[in-house]
């Protein structure tokens, strides 16, 4: 699309997420409306939203049930006084999300998004151990390539390299281990690779001193590493390790939650219940900023005590538990449950994966991975050397937009995460647009002298 002088001037007066303004101005996208699985830009061009905005639009854009819930709440209450009380709809939300959470995670604190939820979990964990007589347990172990948010604590827990380096030094007390994909070429099987990766977590806990380690924080499926999908055994081993050393297991389900992987939460998909679970993004289908931290009820009770003791979770945000957001979150959960959209994510996910597997005809796909309607494709220069092919990913960013397709594209991989309400025809359309975009990207890099 073309920008007019005013749009160009205003774009040069703001910041775009994780991209130079100059690059965006070469291939701009300014959207004006959305419906279902589609965006339209200011010139009227349609785009298929293959990534839910950014893993957000669980039920697509402007879902009628969510619009109705928002409009009803607008007529009742739009803000509650956080230092004095809580809204009735926030209590309804707390009850409802507790009903669909993995076993025992019924202590709920709503927030305005994923980063806030992660930040709260880190603070909750440290305060929990302080209040239960183990104040030395302060460190967190997380993974390289993991991304947990943009605030300082969440960023310190992330292992995203260049996204963090402009803000050095990072907060202390955060230790990284490698995800299973880092070791995969050193083992004869993916299962064995995952066992080694899990054991490395135990080794780090031991060598750091278990009395100083508070939590292990992981995304069940790692986004920024390329939709890294460990085995179920990997999570069972993490659970056993955390239990052995009295360390809290924390799941970052900001992307994987709310039906996306074939269950309400990926914890249920992989069959392992964490001690803390953090969510955001798809919890409101992108309509209103919303997140939540879920904890075991017995852990929450550690923050309960007589009034004169001053025992409380020393944390809060102005817009946490916002009535409008909670009303929409309730509607999202109810829609997923009523129509069993988690099961539908499994069925559509199989169709999506089969469509993406057809990309192997181009000889540049190392792996298609993921669960449900969260899938990733790793790109390589060729199937023999498995060497990275970053030029292809950069070209795909251009060709996908030209094809009217919104994806999450990294130079070495791309991800798709369409809405749970997609039709089979829309899944096929998504795969067709991906195919055409990749074909065009290969043509582009070939013309530029980068052969596959």
C-alpha positions as a LaTeX table, in Angstrom:
\begin{tabular}{lrrr}
\hline
Residue & $x$ (\AA) & $y$ (\AA) & $z$ (\AA) \\
\hline
Unk1 & 0.00 & 0.00 & 0.00 \\
Unk2 & 0.99 & 3.62 & $-0.42$ \\
Unk3 & 1.21 & 6.12 & 2.42 \\
Unk4 & 0.17 & 9.73 & 2.14 \\
Unk5 & 2.38 & 12.48 & 3.54 \\
Unk6 & 0.43 & 12.71 & 6.81 \\
Unk7 & 0.65 & 8.96 & 7.49 \\
Unk8 & 4.36 & 8.94 & 6.72 \\
Unk9 & 4.96 & 11.93 & 8.99 \\
Unk10 & 3.04 & 10.37 & 11.87 \\
Unk11 & 4.81 & 7.04 & 11.49 \\
Unk12 & 8.08 & 8.88 & 11.91 \\
Unk13 & 6.79 & 10.22 & 15.23 \\
Unk14 & 6.15 & 6.84 & 16.86 \\
Unk15 & 7.82 & 3.46 & 17.45 \\
Unk16 & 6.85 & 0.22 & 15.76 \\
Unk17 & 7.34 & $-3.10$ & 17.53 \\
Unk18 & 10.74 & $-4.68$ & 16.93 \\
Unk19 & 11.38 & $-3.18$ & 13.49 \\
Unk20 & 13.12 & $-0.11$ & 12.08 \\
Unk21 & 10.69 & 2.52 & 10.88 \\
Unk22 & 12.61 & 2.75 & 7.60 \\
Unk23 & 11.96 & $-0.93$ & 6.85 \\
Unk24 & 8.26 & $-0.55$ & 7.64 \\
Unk25 & 7.99 & 2.48 & 5.37 \\
Unk26 & 9.29 & 0.37 & 2.48 \\
Unk27 & 6.44 & $-2.13$ & 2.96 \\
Unk28 & 3.81 & $-0.43$ & 5.14 \\
Unk29 & 0.55 & $-1.83$ & 6.47 \\
Unk30 & $-2.08$ & 0.43 & 8.04 \\
Unk31 & $-5.30$ & $-1.44$ & 8.81 \\
Unk32 & $-8.69$ & 0.18 & 9.23 \\
Unk33 & $-11.12$ & $-2.66$ & 10.01 \\
Unk34 & $-11.35$ & $-6.38$ & 10.71 \\
Unk35 & $-13.99$ & $-9.10$ & 10.75 \\
Unk36 & $-13.60$ & $-12.79$ & 11.50 \\
Unk37 & $-10.29$ & $-13.96$ & 10.03 \\
Unk38 & $-9.69$ & $-10.92$ & 7.86 \\
Unk39 & $-8.19$ & $-7.43$ & 8.01 \\
Unk40 & $-8.63$ & $-4.64$ & 5.50 \\
Unk41 & $-6.08$ & $-1.88$ & 5.06 \\
Unk42 & $-6.92$ & 1.79 & 4.51 \\
Unk43 & $-6.93$ & 1.20 & 0.74 \\
Unk44 & $-9.46$ & $-1.62$ & 1.03 \\
Unk45 & $-7.11$ & $-4.56$ & 0.41 \\
Unk46 & $-8.07$ & $-7.73$ & 2.29 \\
Unk47 & $-5.58$ & $-9.75$ & 4.37 \\
Unk48 & $-6.12$ & $-13.22$ & 5.81 \\
Unk49 & $-5.07$ & $-13.11$ & 9.45 \\
Unk50 & $-3.07$ & $-16.30$ & 9.79 \\
Unk51 & $-1.62$ & $-15.43$ & 13.17 \\
Unk52 & $-4.56$ & $-13.95$ & 15.09 \\
Unk53 & $-2.98$ & $-10.49$ & 14.98 \\
Unk54 & $-0.17$ & $-11.80$ & 17.14 \\
Unk55 & $-1.54$ & $-15.02$ & 18.70 \\
Unk56 & $-4.41$ & $-12.93$ & 20.09 \\
Unk57 & $-7.64$ & $-13.24$ & 18.08 \\
Unk58 & $-8.71$ & $-16.61$ & 19.49 \\
Unk59 & $-12.26$ & $-16.17$ & 18.19 \\
Unk60 & $-11.37$ & $-13.95$ & 15.27 \\
Unk61 & $-12.07$ & $-10.24$ & 15.10 \\
Unk62 & $-15.28$ & $-8.61$ & 16.37 \\
Unk63 & $-16.91$ & $-11.88$ & 17.42 \\
Unk64 & $-20.63$ & $-11.15$ & 18.08 \\
Unk65 & $-20.67$ & $-12.79$ & 21.52 \\
Unk66 & $-17.76$ & $-10.64$ & 22.65 \\
Unk67 & $-19.23$ & $-7.46$ & 21.20 \\
Unk68 & $-22.49$ & $-8.15$ & 23.07 \\
Unk69 & $-20.65$ & $-8.81$ & 26.34 \\
Unk70 & $-18.68$ & $-5.59$ & 25.98 \\
Unk71 & $-21.76$ & $-3.54$ & 25.18 \\
Unk72 & $-23.69$ & $-4.96$ & 28.16 \\
Unk73 & $-20.84$ & $-4.18$ & 30.53 \\
Unk74 & $-20.52$ & $-0.64$ & 29.12 \\
Unk75 & $-24.01$ & 0.01 & 30.38 \\
Unk76 & $-23.21$ & $-1.17$ & 33.90 \\
Unk77 & $-19.66$ & $-0.41$ & 35.06 \\
Unk78 & $-16.48$ & 0.60 & 33.27 \\
Unk79 & $-14.06$ & 0.90 & 36.20 \\
Unk80 & $-13.88$ & $-0.29$ & 39.80 \\
Unk81 & $-11.76$ & 1.33 & 42.58 \\
Unk82 & $-8.83$ & $-1.10$ & 42.95 \\
Unk83 & $-7.67$ & 0.15 & 46.35 \\
Unk84 & $-11.15$ & $-0.08$ & 47.81 \\
Unk85 & $-12.99$ & $-2.92$ & 46.11 \\
Unk86 & $-13.45$ & $-5.21$ & 43.14 \\
Unk87 & $-16.17$ & $-5.49$ & 40.52 \\
Unk88 & $-18.75$ & $-8.25$ & 40.51 \\
Unk89 & $-17.81$ & $-9.16$ & 36.95 \\
Unk90 & $-14.16$ & $-9.59$ & 38.00 \\
Unk91 & $-15.31$ & $-12.09$ & 40.63 \\
Unk92 & $-17.36$ & $-13.88$ & 37.96 \\
Unk93 & $-14.27$ & $-14.03$ & 35.77 \\
Unk94 & $-12.11$ & $-15.38$ & 38.62 \\
Unk95 & $-14.65$ & $-18.11$ & 39.26 \\
Unk96 & $-15.02$ & $-19.04$ & 35.60 \\
Unk97 & $-11.34$ & $-19.27$ & 34.72 \\
Unk98 & $-10.76$ & $-21.33$ & 37.85 \\
Unk99 & $-13.40$ & $-23.79$ & 36.65 \\
Unk100 & $-11.54$ & $-24.50$ & 33.39 \\
Unk101 & $-7.97$ & $-24.36$ & 34.72 \\
Unk102 & $-5.74$ & $-27.36$ & 35.39 \\
Unk103 & $-6.41$ & $-28.98$ & 38.76 \\
Unk104 & $-6.04$ & $-26.76$ & 41.79 \\
Unk105 & $-5.10$ & $-23.55$ & 39.99 \\
Unk106 & $-8.02$ & $-21.58$ & 41.39 \\
Unk107 & $-6.23$ & $-18.63$ & 42.99 \\
Unk108 & $-6.57$ & $-15.99$ & 40.28 \\
Unk109 & $-5.31$ & $-12.45$ & 39.83 \\
Unk110 & $-6.48$ & $-10.70$ & 36.62 \\
Unk111 & $-4.14$ & $-8.31$ & 34.80 \\
Unk112 & $-3.98$ & $-6.28$ & 31.62 \\
Unk113 & $-1.88$ & $-8.69$ & 29.59 \\
Unk114 & 0.80 & $-11.33$ & 29.46 \\
Unk115 & 3.80 & $-9.28$ & 30.57 \\
Unk116 & 1.93 & $-8.15$ & 33.69 \\
Unk117 & 0.94 & $-11.74$ & 34.43 \\
Unk118 & 4.53 & $-12.96$ & 34.15 \\
Unk119 & 5.80 & $-10.08$ & 36.24 \\
Unk120 & 3.24 & $-10.93$ & 38.92 \\
Unk121 & 4.25 & $-14.61$ & 38.92 \\
Unk122 & 7.89 & $-13.70$ & 39.50 \\
Unk123 & 7.00 & $-11.42$ & 42.40 \\
Unk124 & 4.46 & $-13.89$ & 43.78 \\
Unk125 & 7.07 & $-16.67$ & 43.79 \\
Unk126 & 9.69 & $-14.67$ & 45.65 \\
Unk127 & 7.20 & $-13.38$ & 48.20 \\
Unk128 & 5.70 & $-16.85$ & 48.62 \\
Unk129 & 9.03 & $-18.35$ & 49.62 \\
Unk130 & 9.81 & $-15.38$ & 51.87 \\
Unk131 & 6.49 & $-15.79$ & 53.68 \\
Unk132 & 6.86 & $-19.55$ & 54.05 \\
Unk133 & 10.25 & $-19.40$ & 55.71 \\
Unk134 & 12.59 & $-19.87$ & 52.72 \\
Unk135 & 13.70 & $-16.33$ & 51.82 \\
Unk136 & 16.87 & $-17.54$ & 50.10 \\
Unk137 & 14.91 & $-19.04$ & 47.20 \\
Unk138 & 15.01 & $-16.15$ & 44.72 \\
Unk139 & 16.45 & $-17.37$ & 41.41 \\
Unk140 & 14.57 & $-18.32$ & 38.26 \\
Unk141 & 15.60 & $-20.73$ & 35.54 \\
Unk142 & 14.22 & $-20.17$ & 32.04 \\
Unk143 & 15.27 & $-21.03$ & 28.50 \\
Unk144 & 17.31 & $-19.39$ & 25.80 \\
Unk145 & 15.08 & $-18.41$ & 22.86 \\
Unk146 & 12.15 & $-18.07$ & 25.26 \\
Unk147 & 10.16 & $-14.84$ & 25.35 \\
Unk148 & 8.14 & $-13.85$ & 28.40 \\
Unk149 & 7.34 & $-10.18$ & 27.89 \\
Unk150 & 8.73 & $-6.68$ & 27.53 \\
Unk151 & 8.79 & $-5.48$ & 31.15 \\
Unk152 & 12.09 & $-5.71$ & 33.01 \\
Unk153 & 11.42 & $-8.85$ & 35.03 \\
Unk154 & 9.80 & $-10.67$ & 32.11 \\
Unk155 & 12.60 & $-9.51$ & 29.83 \\
Unk156 & 15.26 & $-10.75$ & 32.26 \\
Unk157 & 13.56 & $-14.15$ & 32.20 \\
Unk158 & 13.57 & $-14.14$ & 28.39 \\
Unk159 & 16.41 & $-15.56$ & 26.35 \\
Unk160 & 16.02 & $-13.47$ & 23.23 \\
Unk161 & 19.48 & $-11.93$ & 22.84 \\
Unk162 & 19.24 & $-8.79$ & 20.75 \\
Unk163 & 15.81 & $-7.90$ & 22.06 \\
Unk164 & 17.44 & $-7.58$ & 25.50 \\
Unk165 & 20.94 & $-6.31$ & 24.87 \\
Unk166 & 19.99 & $-2.61$ & 24.41 \\
Unk167 & 18.78 & $-2.62$ & 28.03 \\
Unk168 & 21.76 & $-4.20$ & 29.79 \\
Unk169 & 22.46 & $-4.84$ & 32.56 \\
Unk170 & 19.56 & $-7.21$ & 33.11 \\
Unk171 & 17.98 & $-7.84$ & 36.49 \\
Unk172 & 19.87 & $-10.39$ & 38.58 \\
Unk173 & 18.71 & $-13.83$ & 39.60 \\
Unk174 & 17.76 & $-15.17$ & 36.16 \\
Unk175 & 19.60 & $-18.20$ & 34.77 \\
Unk176 & 19.16 & $-19.73$ & 31.30 \\
Unk177 & 19.23 & $-23.27$ & 29.98 \\
Unk178 & 18.92 & $-24.35$ & 26.35 \\
Unk179 & 15.67 & $-25.63$ & 24.85 \\
Unk180 & 15.55 & $-29.16$ & 23.44 \\
Unk181 & 16.07 & $-27.98$ & 19.86 \\
Unk182 & 19.56 & $-26.78$ & 20.77 \\
Unk183 & 20.68 & $-30.41$ & 21.26 \\
Unk184 & 18.60 & $-32.21$ & 18.64 \\
Unk185 & 21.44 & $-32.95$ & 16.20 \\
Unk186 & 23.48 & $-34.60$ & 18.95 \\
Unk187 & 20.99 & $-37.36$ & 19.73 \\
Unk188 & 19.52 & $-40.23$ & 17.78 \\
Unk189 & 15.96 & $-39.39$ & 18.80 \\
Unk190 & 13.85 & $-36.40$ & 19.79 \\
Unk191 & 12.80 & $-38.22$ & 22.95 \\
Unk192 & 16.38 & $-38.66$ & 24.12 \\
Unk193 & 17.17 & $-35.05$ & 23.26 \\
Unk194 & 14.30 & $-33.88$ & 25.45 \\
Unk195 & 15.44 & $-36.06$ & 28.33 \\
Unk196 & 18.86 & $-34.47$ & 28.19 \\
Unk197 & 17.37 & $-30.96$ & 28.05 \\
Unk198 & 15.23 & $-31.69$ & 31.10 \\
Unk199 & 18.19 & $-33.14$ & 32.99 \\
Unk200 & 20.15 & $-29.96$ & 32.31 \\
Unk201 & 17.53 & $-28.08$ & 34.35 \\
Unk202 & 18.12 & $-30.42$ & 37.29 \\
Unk203 & 21.89 & $-29.99$ & 36.92 \\
Unk204 & 21.61 & $-26.22$ & 37.03 \\
Unk205 & 19.40 & $-26.33$ & 40.13 \\
Unk206 & 21.92 & $-28.54$ & 41.90 \\
Unk207 & 24.91 & $-26.42$ & 40.96 \\
Unk208 & 23.17 & $-23.16$ & 41.83 \\
Unk209 & 22.11 & $-24.71$ & 45.19 \\
Unk210 & 18.43 & $-25.73$ & 45.42 \\
Unk211 & 18.01 & $-23.50$ & 48.47 \\
Unk212 & 18.49 & $-20.47$ & 46.20 \\
Unk213 & 16.28 & $-21.51$ & 43.25 \\
Unk214 & 12.64 & $-20.41$ & 43.35 \\
Unk215 & 11.13 & $-21.21$ & 39.98 \\
Unk216 & 11.44 & $-22.76$ & 36.52 \\
Unk217 & 9.62 & $-20.70$ & 33.89 \\
Unk218 & 8.87 & $-22.17$ & 30.46 \\
Unk219 & 6.51 & $-21.73$ & 27.54 \\
Unk220 & 4.91 & $-25.13$ & 26.84 \\
Unk221 & 5.46 & $-24.37$ & 23.15 \\
Unk222 & 8.23 & $-21.83$ & 22.59 \\
Unk223 & 7.27 & $-19.09$ & 20.16 \\
Unk224 & 10.44 & $-17.09$ & 19.48 \\
Unk225 & 12.51 & $-20.24$ & 19.08 \\
Unk226 & 10.29 & $-21.30$ & 16.19 \\
Unk227 & 7.28 & $-23.03$ & 17.82 \\
Unk228 & 9.53 & $-25.38$ & 19.81 \\
Unk229 & 7.33 & $-28.31$ & 20.85 \\
Unk230 & 8.88 & $-30.58$ & 23.52 \\
Unk231 & 7.68 & $-34.08$ & 24.31 \\
Unk232 & 5.13 & $-34.82$ & 27.01 \\
Unk233 & 7.88 & $-36.66$ & 28.88 \\
Unk234 & 9.95 & $-33.46$ & 28.99 \\
Unk235 & 7.23 & $-31.74$ & 31.02 \\
Unk236 & 6.77 & $-34.76$ & 33.29 \\
Unk237 & 10.49 & $-34.66$ & 33.99 \\
Unk238 & 10.38 & $-30.93$ & 34.72 \\
Unk239 & 7.50 & $-31.54$ & 37.12 \\
Unk240 & 9.46 & $-34.27$ & 38.92 \\
Unk241 & 12.60 & $-32.11$ & 39.09 \\
Unk242 & 10.72 & $-29.13$ & 40.53 \\
Unk243 & 9.03 & $-31.35$ & 43.12 \\
Unk244 & 12.35 & $-32.91$ & 44.08 \\
Unk245 & 14.03 & $-29.58$ & 44.79 \\
Unk246 & 11.01 & $-27.63$ & 46.05 \\
Unk247 & 11.03 & $-25.30$ & 43.05 \\
Unk248 & 7.85 & $-23.84$ & 41.53 \\
Unk249 & 7.03 & $-24.82$ & 37.95 \\
Unk250 & 5.63 & $-21.81$ & 36.08 \\
Unk251 & 3.98 & $-22.10$ & 32.67 \\
Unk252 & 3.87 & $-19.08$ & 30.39 \\
Unk253 & 0.65 & $-19.78$ & 28.49 \\
Unk254 & 0.24 & $-16.30$ & 27.07 \\
Unk255 & 0.28 & $-17.84$ & 23.58 \\
Unk256 & $-0.68$ & $-21.48$ & 24.22 \\
Unk257 & $-3.74$ & $-20.89$ & 26.41 \\
Unk258 & $-7.48$ & $-20.81$ & 25.67 \\
Unk259 & $-8.06$ & $-23.74$ & 23.38 \\
Unk260 & $-5.21$ & $-23.17$ & 20.98 \\
Unk261 & $-3.32$ & $-26.46$ & 21.49 \\
Unk262 & $-6.37$ & $-28.72$ & 21.77 \\
Unk263 & $-7.26$ & $-28.14$ & 25.41 \\
Unk264 & $-8.14$ & $-25.04$ & 27.37 \\
Unk265 & $-4.48$ & $-24.85$ & 28.42 \\
Unk266 & $-1.35$ & $-26.52$ & 27.07 \\
Unk267 & $-0.78$ & $-27.83$ & 30.59 \\
Unk268 & $-3.77$ & $-30.08$ & 29.92 \\
Unk269 & $-2.54$ & $-30.89$ & 26.41 \\
Unk270 & 0.80 & $-32.10$ & 27.79 \\
Unk271 & $-0.71$ & $-33.64$ & 30.91 \\
Unk272 & 1.33 & $-31.71$ & 33.50 \\
Unk273 & $-0.03$ & $-29.17$ & 35.99 \\
Unk274 & 2.30 & $-26.30$ & 36.94 \\
Unk275 & 2.26 & $-24.42$ & 40.24 \\
Unk276 & 1.64 & $-21.11$ & 38.49 \\
Unk277 & 0.16 & $-20.40$ & 35.08 \\
Unk278 & 0.26 & $-17.05$ & 33.27 \\
Unk279 & $-2.03$ & $-16.01$ & 30.43 \\
Unk280 & $-2.90$ & $-13.08$ & 28.22 \\
Unk281 & $-3.35$ & $-12.43$ & 24.49 \\
Unk282 & $-6.17$ & $-14.78$ & 23.40 \\
Unk283 & $-7.98$ & $-14.56$ & 26.74 \\
Unk284 & $-9.93$ & $-11.59$ & 25.35 \\
Unk285 & $-9.51$ & $-12.44$ & 21.65 \\
Unk286 & $-7.70$ & $-9.12$ & 21.36 \\
Unk287 & $-10.81$ & $-7.03$ & 22.06 \\
Unk288 & $-9.64$ & $-5.57$ & 25.40 \\
Unk289 & $-6.24$ & $-5.96$ & 27.14 \\
Unk290 & $-6.54$ & $-8.87$ & 29.58 \\
Unk291 & $-4.29$ & $-11.36$ & 31.32 \\
Unk292 & $-4.35$ & $-13.53$ & 34.41 \\
Unk293 & $-2.02$ & $-15.28$ & 36.82 \\
Unk294 & $-3.33$ & $-18.57$ & 38.21 \\
Unk295 & $-1.82$ & $-20.26$ & 41.27 \\
Unk296 & $-2.53$ & $-23.26$ & 43.43 \\
Unk297 & $-5.12$ & $-22.34$ & 46.02 \\
Unk298 & $-2.91$ & $-23.47$ & 48.89 \\
Unk299 & $-0.16$ & $-21.14$ & 47.69 \\
Unk300 & $-2.59$ & $-18.25$ & 47.56 \\
Unk301 & $-3.55$ & $-18.91$ & 51.16 \\
Unk302 & 0.05 & $-18.17$ & 52.18 \\
Unk303 & $-0.84$ & $-14.53$ & 51.52 \\
Unk304 & $-3.81$ & $-14.65$ & 53.89 \\
Unk305 & $-3.61$ & $-13.60$ & 57.52 \\
Unk306 & $-5.07$ & $-11.31$ & 60.19 \\
Unk307 & $-5.51$ & $-7.69$ & 59.20 \\
Unk308 & $-3.10$ & $-6.37$ & 61.78 \\
Unk309 & $-0.36$ & $-8.64$ & 60.37 \\
Unk310 & $-0.44$ & $-6.79$ & 57.05 \\
Unk311 & $-0.09$ & $-10.01$ & 55.05 \\
Unk312 & $-0.99$ & $-9.50$ & 51.39 \\
Unk313 & 0.40 & $-9.93$ & 47.90 \\
Unk314 & 2.34 & $-6.68$ & 47.55 \\
Unk315 & 1.47 & $-6.11$ & 43.93 \\
Unk316 & $-1.19$ & $-4.41$ & 41.81 \\
Unk317 & $-1.97$ & $-2.52$ & 38.61 \\
Unk318 & $-4.50$ & 0.24 & 37.99 \\
Unk319 & $-6.25$ & $-1.57$ & 35.15 \\
Unk320 & $-5.90$ & $-5.12$ & 36.51 \\
Unk321 & $-9.29$ & $-6.84$ & 36.61 \\
Unk322 & $-10.87$ & $-4.11$ & 34.49 \\
Unk323 & $-14.65$ & $-4.75$ & 34.28 \\
Unk324 & $-14.84$ & $-4.48$ & 30.50 \\
Unk325 & $-11.92$ & $-6.86$ & 30.06 \\
Unk326 & $-13.33$ & $-9.38$ & 32.54 \\
Unk327 & $-16.71$ & $-9.34$ & 30.80 \\
Unk328 & $-15.06$ & $-10.12$ & 27.48 \\
Unk329 & $-12.83$ & $-12.79$ & 29.06 \\
Unk330 & $-15.89$ & $-14.52$ & 30.47 \\
Unk331 & $-17.47$ & $-14.53$ & 27.03 \\
Unk332 & $-14.33$ & $-15.96$ & 25.43 \\
Unk333 & $-14.18$ & $-18.86$ & 27.89 \\
Unk334 & $-17.89$ & $-19.54$ & 27.55 \\
Unk335 & $-17.67$ & $-19.56$ & 23.75 \\
Unk336 & $-14.75$ & $-22.00$ & 23.78 \\
Unk337 & $-16.52$ & $-24.33$ & 26.21 \\
Unk338 & $-20.01$ & $-24.07$ & 24.66 \\
Unk339 & $-18.80$ & $-24.97$ & 21.17 \\
Unk340 & $-15.93$ & $-27.24$ & 22.25 \\
Unk341 & $-13.49$ & $-25.17$ & 20.24 \\
Unk342 & $-10.51$ & $-26.89$ & 21.84 \\
Unk343 & $-11.54$ & $-30.15$ & 20.17 \\
Unk344 & $-12.10$ & $-28.26$ & 16.95 \\
Unk345 & $-8.55$ & $-26.89$ & 17.25 \\
Unk346 & $-7.29$ & $-30.48$ & 17.16 \\
Unk347 & $-9.33$ & $-31.31$ & 14.06 \\
Unk348 & $-8.46$ & $-28.13$ & 12.19 \\
Unk349 & $-4.87$ & $-28.38$ & 13.39 \\
Unk350 & $-4.46$ & $-31.72$ & 11.66 \\
Unk351 & $-5.78$ & $-30.21$ & 8.44 \\
Unk352 & $-3.47$ & $-27.22$ & 8.84 \\
Unk353 & $-0.41$ & $-29.39$ & 9.52 \\
Unk354 & $-1.16$ & $-31.53$ & 6.45 \\
Unk355 & $-1.38$ & $-28.39$ & 4.32 \\
Unk356 & 1.91 & $-27.09$ & 5.66 \\
Unk357 & 3.60 & $-30.46$ & 5.08 \\
Unk358 & 2.96 & $-29.97$ & 1.37 \\
Unk359 & 5.53 & $-27.17$ & 1.46 \\
Unk360 & 8.22 & $-29.85$ & 1.60 \\
Unk361 & 7.99 & $-29.97$ & $-2.21$ \\
Unk362 & 10.22 & $-26.89$ & $-2.28$ \\
Unk363 & 13.07 & $-28.61$ & $-0.48$ \\
Unk364 & 13.48 & $-25.84$ & 2.13 \\
Unk365 & 11.44 & $-27.20$ & 5.05 \\
Unk366 & 13.23 & $-28.93$ & 7.91 \\
Unk367 & 10.23 & $-29.46$ & 10.17 \\
Unk368 & 6.56 & $-28.67$ & 10.66 \\
Unk369 & 5.78 & $-28.65$ & 14.39 \\
Unk370 & 3.28 & $-27.53$ & 16.99 \\
Unk371 & $-0.06$ & $-28.64$ & 18.42 \\
Unk372 & $-3.64$ & $-27.81$ & 17.50 \\
Unk373 & $-3.93$ & $-24.44$ & 15.79 \\
Unk374 & $-0.41$ & $-23.35$ & 16.71 \\
Unk375 & 2.01 & $-24.51$ & 14.03 \\
Unk376 & 5.48 & $-23.54$ & 12.91 \\
Unk377 & 7.59 & $-24.28$ & 9.85 \\
Unk378 & 11.39 & $-24.24$ & 10.07 \\
Unk379 & 13.12 & $-23.08$ & 6.89 \\
Unk380 & 16.52 & $-24.32$ & 5.69 \\
Unk381 & 18.70 & $-23.80$ & 2.63 \\
Unk382 & 18.36 & $-27.46$ & 1.67 \\
Unk383 & 17.30 & $-30.73$ & 3.26 \\
Unk384 & 20.80 & $-32.21$ & 3.11 \\
Unk385 & 22.85 & $-29.58$ & 4.94 \\
Unk386 & 19.94 & $-28.17$ & 7.01 \\
Unk387 & 21.80 & $-24.85$ & 6.93 \\
Unk388 & 19.84 & $-21.71$ & 7.86 \\
Unk389 & 18.30 & $-19.71$ & 5.02 \\
Unk390 & 17.59 & $-16.26$ & 6.53 \\
Unk391 & 17.28 & $-14.62$ & 3.12 \\
Unk392 & 14.20 & $-16.73$ & 2.48 \\
Unk393 & 12.49 & $-15.64$ & 5.69 \\
Unk394 & 13.17 & $-12.00$ & 4.93 \\
Unk395 & 11.76 & $-12.41$ & 1.44 \\
Unk396 & 8.71 & $-14.21$ & 2.81 \\
Unk397 & 7.86 & $-11.17$ & 4.93 \\
Unk398 & 7.44 & $-9.18$ & 1.73 \\
Unk399 & 5.70 & $-11.79$ & $-0.40$ \\
Unk400 & 3.20 & $-12.78$ & 2.30 \\
Unk401 & 1.97 & $-9.20$ & 2.67 \\
Unk402 & 1.79 & $-8.85$ & $-1.10$ \\
Unk403 & $-0.29$ & $-12.05$ & $-1.13$ \\
Unk404 & $-2.62$ & $-10.60$ & 1.51 \\
Unk405 & $-1.42$ & $-12.82$ & 4.35 \\
Unk406 & $-0.47$ & $-11.99$ & 7.96 \\
Unk407 & 2.08 & $-14.43$ & 9.44 \\
Unk408 & 4.65 & $-14.42$ & 12.23 \\
Unk409 & 7.86 & $-14.64$ & 10.23 \\
Unk410 & 11.41 & $-14.96$ & 11.51 \\
Unk411 & 14.33 & $-15.33$ & 9.10 \\
Unk412 & 14.57 & $-19.04$ & 9.98 \\
Unk413 & 10.94 & $-20.01$ & 10.54 \\
Unk414 & 7.35 & $-18.84$ & 10.35 \\
Unk415 & 4.28 & $-19.54$ & 12.47 \\
Unk416 & 0.56 & $-19.76$ & 11.84 \\
Unk417 & $-2.17$ & $-19.57$ & 14.48 \\
Unk418 & $-5.57$ & $-18.90$ & 12.92 \\
Unk419 & $-8.69$ & $-18.31$ & 14.99 \\
Unk420 & $-10.39$ & $-21.33$ & 16.55 \\
Unk421 & $-13.56$ & $-20.40$ & 14.66 \\
Unk422 & $-11.93$ & $-20.84$ & 11.26 \\
Unk423 & $-13.75$ & $-22.97$ & 8.72 \\
Unk424 & $-12.11$ & $-25.85$ & 6.85 \\
Unk425 & $-12.25$ & $-23.71$ & 3.73 \\
Unk426 & $-10.38$ & $-20.91$ & 5.50 \\
Unk427 & $-7.70$ & $-23.34$ & 6.68 \\
Unk428 & $-7.29$ & $-24.45$ & 3.07 \\
Unk429 & $-7.18$ & $-20.83$ & 1.94 \\
Unk430 & $-4.50$ & $-20.11$ & 4.54 \\
Unk431 & $-2.38$ & $-23.02$ & 3.33 \\
Unk432 & $-2.82$ & $-21.95$ & $-0.30$ \\
Unk433 & $-1.72$ & $-18.39$ & 0.48 \\
Unk434 & 1.27 & $-19.67$ & 2.44 \\
Unk435 & 2.21 & $-21.89$ & $-0.50$ \\
Unk436 & 2.02 & $-19.05$ & $-3.00$ \\
Unk437 & 3.92 & $-16.71$ & $-0.67$ \\
Unk438 & 6.75 & $-19.20$ & $-0.14$ \\
Unk439 & 6.95 & $-19.93$ & $-3.87$ \\
Unk440 & 7.22 & $-16.24$ & $-4.63$ \\
Unk441 & 9.81 & $-15.77$ & $-1.87$ \\
Unk442 & 11.95 & $-18.53$ & $-3.37$ \\
Unk443 & 11.71 & $-16.88$ & $-6.78$ \\
Unk444 & 12.72 & $-13.57$ & $-5.21$ \\
Unk445 & 15.82 & $-14.89$ & $-3.44$ \\
Unk446 & 16.82 & $-16.83$ & $-6.57$ \\
Unk447 & 16.67 & $-13.64$ & $-8.64$ \\
Unk448 & 18.75 & $-11.91$ & $-5.96$ \\
Unk449 & 21.40 & $-14.63$ & $-6.22$ \\
Unk450 & 20.60 & $-16.67$ & $-3.09$ \\
Unk451 & 19.97 & $-20.17$ & $-4.37$ \\
Unk452 & 18.20 & $-22.80$ & $-2.31$ \\
\hline
\end{tabular}
